[in-house]
């Protein structure tokens, strides 16, 4: 049996300590990444809900104001109106 010359690194299917370190750091990164994304989506979700509530209130106030204006003007009499009244 002849020995083969050592011409550089060979690929190995064995998981060694160095690859454990790499996998561990990737897991850490993935965990932080997911937490960060969760925080971002949580903030956006809350912001949108608050904006939706504010918008709904504004629309409701506007509708109420328009209803009041319409109710007030319907009780008024036209003086010098377009129909000559």
N, CA, C and O atoms as a MOPAC input file, in Angstrom:
PM7 MOZYME 1SCF
protein

 N      0.84700 1    -1.17200 1     0.00000 1
 C      0.00000 1     0.00000 1     0.00000 1
 C      0.88900 1     1.23100 1     0.00000 1
 O      1.79300 1     1.35900 1     0.82600 1
 N      0.62300 1     2.13500 1    -0.93500 1
 C      1.42400 1     3.34900 1    -1.06600 1
 C      0.73800 1     4.49000 1    -0.33800 1
 O     -0.49100 1     4.55400 1    -0.32000 1
 N      1.48200 1     5.36700 1     0.24700 1
 C      0.95300 1     6.57800 1     0.87500 1
 C      0.83300 1     7.66500 1    -0.18000 1
 O      1.71000 1     7.84100 1    -1.02500 1
 N     -0.26000 1     8.37800 1    -0.10800 1
 C     -0.44500 1     9.47400 1    -1.05200 1
 C      0.19000 1    10.73100 1    -0.47600 1
 O      0.17700 1    10.93900 1     0.73700 1
 N      0.74600 1    11.56900 1    -1.34400 1
 C      1.34500 1    12.81300 1    -0.85500 1
 C      0.25800 1    13.74900 1    -0.31900 1
 O     -0.88600 1    13.71600 1    -0.77000 1
 N      0.63400 1    14.56900 1     0.63700 1
 C     -0.29700 1    15.53600 1     1.23200 1
 C     -0.31400 1    16.78700 1     0.37100 1
 O      0.59600 1    17.61100 1     0.45800 1
 N     -1.35600 1    16.94200 1    -0.47300 1
 C     -1.41200 1    18.13100 1    -1.31500 1
 C     -2.48700 1    19.10200 1    -0.85900 1
 O     -3.12000 1    19.71800 1    -1.71600 1
 N     -2.72700 1    19.27500 1     0.38600 1
 C     -3.65000 1    20.28900 1     0.87200 1
 C     -4.77500 1    19.69700 1     1.69700 1
 O     -4.79100 1    18.50100 1     1.98800 1
 N     -5.71100 1    20.54600 1     2.06600 1
 C     -6.80800 1    20.09100 1     2.92900 1
 C     -7.74500 1    19.14600 1     2.18200 1
 O     -7.97100 1    19.29800 1     0.98200 1
 N     -8.26700 1    18.20600 1     2.88200 1
 C     -9.21800 1    17.25900 1     2.31800 1
 C    -10.58700 1    17.51700 1     2.97700 1
 O    -10.66800 1    17.95200 1     4.12600 1
 N    -11.62400 1    17.24500 1     2.23600 1
 C    -12.96300 1    17.42200 1     2.77900 1
 C    -13.29100 1    16.27200 1     3.70700 1
 O    -12.92200 1    15.12700 1     3.44300 1
 N    -13.97000 1    16.56700 1     4.77300 1
 C    -14.31200 1    15.54800 1     5.74500 1
 C    -15.78300 1    15.68900 1     6.11500 1
 O    -16.30700 1    16.80000 1     6.19200 1
 N    -16.43300 1    14.58000 1     6.33900 1
 C    -17.82900 1    14.59900 1     6.75100 1
 C    -17.97100 1    14.64900 1     8.26000 1
 O    -19.08600 1    14.68800 1     8.78000 1
 N    -16.86300 1    14.64800 1     8.95800 1
 C    -16.87500 1    14.67600 1    10.41200 1
 C    -17.10500 1    16.11000 1    10.87000 1
 O    -16.48100 1    17.04100 1    10.36100 1
 N    -18.00100 1    16.27900 1    11.82900 1
 C    -18.25100 1    17.61100 1    12.37500 1
 C    -17.26900 1    17.82800 1    13.50400 1
 O    -17.32500 1    17.15500 1    14.53400 1
 N    -16.38700 1    18.75700 1    13.30400 1
 C    -15.36100 1    19.03200 1    14.29900 1
 C    -15.71400 1    20.24200 1    15.12600 1
 O    -16.74900 1    20.86800 1    14.89500 1
 N    -14.87300 1    20.58800 1    16.09100 1
 C    -15.15500 1    21.72500 1    16.96300 1
 C    -15.23800 1    23.04500 1    16.21000 1
 O    -16.01500 1    23.92300 1    16.58800 1
 N    -14.45000 1    23.19800 1    15.15300 1
 C    -14.48100 1    24.46900 1    14.44000 1
 C    -15.83300 1    24.67100 1    13.75000 1
 O    -16.35200 1    25.78700 1    13.72600 1
 N    -16.40200 1    23.60900 1    13.19300 1
 C    -17.69900 1    23.76800 1    12.54500 1
 C    -18.80500 1    23.96900 1    13.58100 1
 O    -19.81100 1    24.61200 1    13.28000 1
 N    -18.64300 1    23.43400 1    14.79600 1
 C    -19.61000 1    23.69300 1    15.86600 1
 C    -19.63900 1    25.17400 1    16.20800 1
 O    -20.70300 1    25.75100 1    16.42900 1
 N    -18.45900 1    25.78300 1    16.24900 1
 C    -18.39800 1    27.21500 1    16.53500 1
 C    -19.14100 1    28.00500 1    15.46600 1
 O    -19.88500 1    28.93800 1    15.76600 1
 N    -18.92500 1    27.61100 1    14.21200 1
 C    -19.58400 1    28.32600 1    13.12100 1
 C    -21.09800 1    28.15500 1    13.20500 1
 O    -21.84400 1    29.11900 1    13.03000 1
 N    -21.54400 1    26.94900 1    13.46700 1
 C    -22.98100 1    26.70000 1    13.56400 1
 C    -23.56800 1    27.44600 1    14.75400 1
 O    -24.66300 1    28.00100 1    14.66400 1
 N    -22.84500 1    27.46200 1    15.86600 1
 C    -23.32100 1    28.17800 1    17.04800 1
 C    -23.48600 1    29.65900 1    16.78200 1
 O    -24.47900 1    30.26000 1    17.19100 1
 N    -22.51400 1    30.25400 1    16.09600 1
 C    -22.62400 1    31.68400 1    15.81200 1
 C    -23.75500 1    31.95000 1    14.82900 1
 O    -24.42100 1    32.98200 1    14.91400 1
 N    -23.97500 1    31.03200 1    13.90100 1
 C    -25.10000 1    31.19600 1    12.97300 1
 C    -26.42700 1    31.10800 1    13.72100 1
 O    -27.36100 1    31.86100 1    13.44700 1
 N    -26.49300 1    30.18300 1    14.66200 1
 C    -27.72700 1    30.05700 1    15.44400 1
 C    -27.98100 1    31.32300 1    16.24800 1
 O    -29.11100 1    31.80300 1    16.34100 1
 N    -26.90700 1    31.85500 1    16.82700 1
 C    -27.04200 1    33.08900 1    17.60700 1
 C    -27.53300 1    34.22900 1    16.71200 1
 O    -28.43800 1    34.98500 1    17.06500 1
 N    -26.90000 1    34.32200 1    15.54000 1
 C    -27.29100 1    35.36500 1    14.59700 1
 C    -28.75300 1    35.19400 1    14.18700 1
 O    -29.51600 1    36.15900 1    14.15300 1
 N    -29.13200 1    33.94700 1    13.87500 1
 C    -30.51300 1    33.68800 1    13.45300 1
 C    -31.49400 1    34.05700 1    14.56100 1
 O    -32.55000 1    34.62900 1    14.28900 1
 N    -31.15700 1    33.73600 1    15.79700 1
 C    -32.03800 1    34.05700 1    16.92400 1
 C    -32.19400 1    35.56900 1    17.06300 1
 O    -33.30500 1    36.07500 1    17.22100 1
 N    -31.05800 1    36.29500 1    17.00200 1
 C    -31.13100 1    37.75800 1    17.12200 1
 C    -31.90100 1    38.36000 1    15.95800 1
 O    -32.67200 1    39.30500 1    16.12700 1
 N    -31.68000 1    37.79600 1    14.76600 1
 C    -32.35800 1    38.29700 1    13.57800 1
 C    -33.87200 1    38.14100 1    13.72500 1
 O    -34.62400 1    39.07600 1    13.45300 1
 N    -34.31000 1    36.96900 1    14.15100 1
 C    -35.74300 1    36.71500 1    14.32400 1
 C    -36.32300 1    37.63300 1    15.39600 1
 O    -37.42500 1    38.15700 1    15.22900 1
 N    -35.59500 1    37.83200 1    16.49500 1
 C    -36.07600 1    38.73500 1    17.54500 1
 C    -36.21200 1    40.15300 1    17.01300 1
 O    -37.19300 1    40.84100 1    17.29700 1
 N    -35.21900 1    40.58700 1    16.23700 1
 C    -35.26500 1    41.93600 1    15.67000 1
 C    -36.43800 1    42.11800 1    14.72800 1
 O    -37.12500 1    43.13800 1    14.76900 1
 N    -36.66400 1    41.12900 1    13.88000 1
 C    -37.79700 1    41.19900 1    12.95600 1
 C    -39.10600 1    41.21700 1    13.74300 1
 O    -40.03600 1    41.94500 1    13.39700 1
 N    -39.17100 1    40.41800 1    14.79300 1
 C    -40.37700 1    40.39600 1    15.62700 1
 C    -40.65500 1    41.75300 1    16.24100 1
 O    -41.80200 1    42.19500 1    16.30400 1
 N    -39.58900 1    42.41700 1    16.69700 1
 C    -39.76700 1    43.74300 1    17.28500 1
 C    -40.25600 1    44.72900 1    16.23300 1
 O    -41.14200 1    45.54200 1    16.49400 1
 N    -39.67100 1    44.64900 1    15.04400 1
 C    -40.08100 1    45.56500 1    13.98300 1
 C    -41.54300 1    45.36200 1    13.61400 1
 O    -42.30300 1    46.32600 1    13.52100 1
 N    -41.93200 1    44.12300 1    13.40500 1
 C    -43.31900 1    43.88000 1    13.01800 1
 C    -44.26200 1    44.22000 1    14.15800 1
 O    -45.37900 1    44.67900 1    13.91700 1
 N    -43.83400 1    44.00500 1    15.39300 1
 C    -44.67300 1    44.36400 1    16.54000 1
 C    -44.91600 1    45.85500 1    16.59100 1
 O    -46.04100 1    46.29400 1    16.83000 1
 N    -43.87300 1    46.64000 1    16.36900 1
 C    -44.02500 1    48.09400 1    16.38900 1
 C    -44.92600 1    48.56000 1    15.25700 1
 O    -45.80700 1    49.39600 1    15.45600 1
 N    -44.70300 1    48.02600 1    14.09500 1
 C    -45.49900 1    48.44200 1    12.94500 1
 C    -46.96300 1    48.10100 1    13.17600 1
 O    -47.85300 1    48.90200 1    12.88800 1
 N    -47.20000 1    46.91400 1    13.69400 1
 C    -48.57100 1    46.48700 1    13.94900 1
 C    -49.25400 1    47.45000 1    14.92600 1
 O    -50.38100 1    47.88200 1    14.68700 1
 N    -48.58000 1    47.78000 1    16.01200 1
 C    -49.14200 1    48.69600 1    17.00000 1
 C    -49.35000 1    50.08400 1    16.43900 1
 O    -50.36600 1    50.72600 1    16.70500 1
 N    -48.37300 1    50.55300 1    15.64900 1
 C    -48.49800 1    51.87400 1    15.05100 1
 C    -49.70300 1    51.92800 1    14.11800 1
 O    -50.46700 1    52.89300 1    14.13000 1
 N    -49.86100 1    50.89700 1    13.32100 1
 C    -50.98400 1    50.88100 1    12.37800 1
 C    -52.30600 1    50.85300 1    13.12200 1
 O    -53.25800 1    51.53200 1    12.73600 1
 N    -52.36500 1    50.07800 1    14.17600 1
 C    -53.61400 1    50.01400 1    14.94300 1
 C    -53.95800 1    51.37900 1    15.51400 1
 O    -55.10900 1    51.81400 1    15.45700 1
 N    -52.95100 1    52.05400 1    16.06900 1
 C    -53.20200 1    53.37000 1    16.65800 1
 C    -53.62100 1    54.36300 1    15.57200 1
 O    -54.53200 1    55.16400 1    15.78400 1
 N    -52.96400 1    54.31500 1    14.41500 1
 C    -53.34100 1    55.20500 1    13.32100 1
 C    -54.76000 1    54.90700 1    12.85500 1
 O    -55.53200 1    55.81900 1    12.55800 1
 N    -55.09500 1    53.62100 1    12.79600 1
 C    -56.45200 1    53.25200 1    12.38600 1
 C    -57.48200 1    53.79000 1    13.37000 1
 O    -58.53100 1    54.29200 1    12.96500 1
 N    -57.18400 1    53.68400 1    14.65800 1
 C    -58.11800 1    54.20400 1    15.67100 1
 C    -58.29500 1    55.70900 1    15.51700 1
 O    -59.41000 1    56.22900 1    15.55700 1
 N    -57.15400 1    56.40300 1    15.33900 1
 C    -57.23200 1    57.86000 1    15.18500 1
 C    -58.02900 1    58.22700 1    13.94200 1
 O    -58.87200 1    59.12400 1    13.98200 1
 N    -57.76700 1    57.54200 1    12.85100 1
 C    -58.47000 1    57.83100 1    11.60700 1
 C    -59.96500 1    57.58900 1    11.76700 1
 O    -60.78600 1    58.37900 1    11.29900 1
 N    -60.30500 1    56.50200 1    12.42500 1
 C    -61.72300 1    56.18800 1    12.65100 1
 C    -62.38900 1    57.29200 1    13.46800 1
 O    -63.50600 1    57.71200 1    13.16700 1
 N    -61.69100 1    57.75600 1    14.50700 1
 C    -62.25400 1    58.83200 1    15.33200 1
 C    -62.44400 1    60.10600 1    14.51900 1
 O    -63.46300 1    60.78500 1    14.64500 1
 N    -61.45700 1    60.42800 1    13.68200 1
 C    -61.55100 1    61.63800 1    12.86600 1
 C    -62.72800 1    61.54900 1    11.90600 1
 O    -63.47900 1    62.51000 1    11.73400 1
 N    -62.88000 1    60.38500 1    11.28300 1
 C    -63.98500 1    60.21200 1    10.33900 1
 C    -65.32000 1    60.31900 1    11.06700 1
 O    -66.25500 1    60.95400 1    10.57900 1
 N    -65.40000 1    59.69400 1    12.23600 1
 C    -66.64900 1    59.74300 1    13.00700 1
 C    -66.97900 1    61.17600 1    13.41400 1
 O    -68.13200 1    61.59900 1    13.33300 1
 N    -65.95700 1    61.92700 1    13.85500 1
 C    -66.19500 1    63.33400 1    14.22600 1
 C    -66.63400 1    64.13700 1    13.01700 1
 O    -67.53100 1    64.97500 1    13.10700 1
 N    -65.98900 1    63.87200 1    11.87200 1
 C    -66.35800 1    64.58600 1    10.65200 1
 C    -67.77900 1    64.28500 1    10.22400 1
 O    -68.51700 1    65.18300 1     9.81900 1
 N    -68.16500 1    63.01600 1    10.31500 1
 C    -69.53500 1    62.63600 1     9.94800 1
 C    -70.54000 1    63.27800 1    10.89200 1
 O    -71.58800 1    63.75700 1    10.45700 1
 N    -70.22500 1    63.29000 1    12.17300 1
 C    -71.12600 1    63.90000 1    13.16100 1
 C    -71.26200 1    65.39800 1    12.88300 1
 O    -72.35900 1    65.95200 1    12.94300 1
 N    -70.14000 1    66.04200 1    12.58100 1
 C    -70.17400 1    67.47800 1    12.28200 1
 C    -71.02200 1    67.74600 1    11.04800 1
 O    -71.82100 1    68.68200 1    11.03500 1
 N    -70.85400 1    66.93300 1    10.01200 1
 C    -71.63900 1    67.12500 1     8.79300 1
 C    -73.12500 1    66.90100 1     9.07200 1
 O    -73.97400 1    67.60700 1     8.52900 1
 N    -73.43900 1    65.91800 1     9.91900 1
 C    -74.83200 1    65.66300 1    10.27300 1
 C    -75.41100 1    66.86900 1    11.00400 1
 O    -76.54200 1    67.27600 1    10.73800 1
 N    -74.63100 1    67.44600 1    11.93300 1
 C    -75.09900 1    68.62300 1    12.67200 1
 C    -75.32500 1    69.80300 1    11.73400 1
 O    -76.31800 1    70.52000 1    11.85700 1
 N    -74.40600 1    69.99900 1    10.80400 1
 C    -74.54400 1    71.11500 1     9.85100 1
 C    -75.79300 1    70.91600 1     9.00300 1
 O    -76.55900 1    71.85600 1     8.79000 1
 N    -75.99600 1    69.71200 1     8.52400 1
 C    -77.15400 1    69.42100 1     7.68000 1
 C    -78.44800 1    69.59400 1     8.47300 1
 O    -79.42800 1    70.12800 1     7.95400 1
 N    -78.45300 1    69.14300 1     9.72700 1
 C    -79.65100 1    69.27600 1    10.56300 1
 C    -79.93800 1    70.74700 1    10.84900 1
 O    -81.09700 1    71.16100 1    10.86500 1
 N    -78.90400 1    71.52700 1    11.07200 1
 C    -79.07100 1    72.95300 1    11.36500 1
 C    -79.58500 1    73.69200 1    10.14100 1
 O    -80.49700 1    74.51100 1    10.25200 1
 N    -79.01700 1    73.41800 1     8.98600 1
 C    -79.42900 1    74.14200 1     7.77600 1
 C    -80.82500 1    73.74300 1     7.33600 1
 O    -81.52000 1    74.54200 1     6.70900 1
 N    -81.25200 1    72.53000 1     7.64800 1
 C    -82.60200 1    72.12200 1     7.23700 1
 C    -83.66300 1    72.85500 1     8.05600 1
 O    -84.80100 1    72.98900 1     7.60800 1
 N    -83.30500 1    73.33100 1     9.25000 1
 C    -84.25000 1    74.08400 1    10.08100 1
 C    -84.28500 1    75.56600 1     9.71600 1
 O    -85.20000 1    76.28700 1    10.11400 1
 N    -83.29600 1    76.01200 1     8.96500 1
 C    -83.22700 1    77.43300 1     8.60700 1
 C    -84.16700 1    77.71900 1     7.43500 1
 O    -84.47800 1    76.83700 1     6.63600 1
 N    -84.60700 1    78.97300 1     7.35500 1
 C    -85.43400 1    79.39900 1     6.23500 1
 C    -84.56000 1    80.19600 1     5.28800 1
 O    -83.68900 1    80.96300 1     5.69800 1
 N    -84.82100 1    79.99100 1     4.02400 1
 C    -84.06700 1    80.73900 1     3.03400 1
 C    -84.64100 1    82.14700 1     2.93500 1
 O    -85.84800 1    82.33600 1     2.78900 1
 N    -83.75700 1    83.11900 1     3.01500 1
 C    -84.15500 1    84.50300 1     2.78900 1
 C    -83.46600 1    84.92000 1     1.50700 1
 O    -82.24900 1    84.79200 1     1.37200 1
 N    -84.24900 1    85.41900 1     0.56800 1
 C    -83.72300 1    85.76000 1    -0.74900 1
 C    -83.08900 1    84.52300 1    -1.39500 1
 O    -82.00600 1    84.60600 1    -1.97400 1
 N    -83.76300 1    83.39000 1    -1.29200 1
 C    -83.26400 1    82.13700 1    -1.85900 1
 C    -83.36600 1    82.12200 1    -3.36700 1
 O    -83.91900 1    83.05200 1    -3.95400 1
 N    -82.85500 1    81.10900 1    -3.99900 1
 C    -82.83600 1    81.04200 1    -5.45500 1
 C    -84.23700 1    80.92100 1    -6.06800 1
 O    -84.43000 1    81.28700 1    -7.22800 1
 N    -85.21000 1    80.41500 1    -5.31200 1
 C    -86.56200 1    80.27100 1    -5.86300 1
 C    -87.42200 1    81.51100 1    -5.59400 1
 O    -88.63900 1    81.48700 1    -5.78300 1
 N    -86.77500 1    82.59000 1    -5.15200 1
 C    -87.47700 1    83.84900 1    -4.93500 1
 C    -88.16600 1    83.92900 1    -3.58800 1
 O    -88.98700 1    84.82000 1    -3.37300 1
 N    -87.84900 1    83.00800 1    -2.66200 1
 C    -88.51900 1    82.94100 1    -1.38500 1
 C    -88.03400 1    83.87000 1    -0.40400 1
 O    -88.53500 1    83.89700 1     0.72000 1

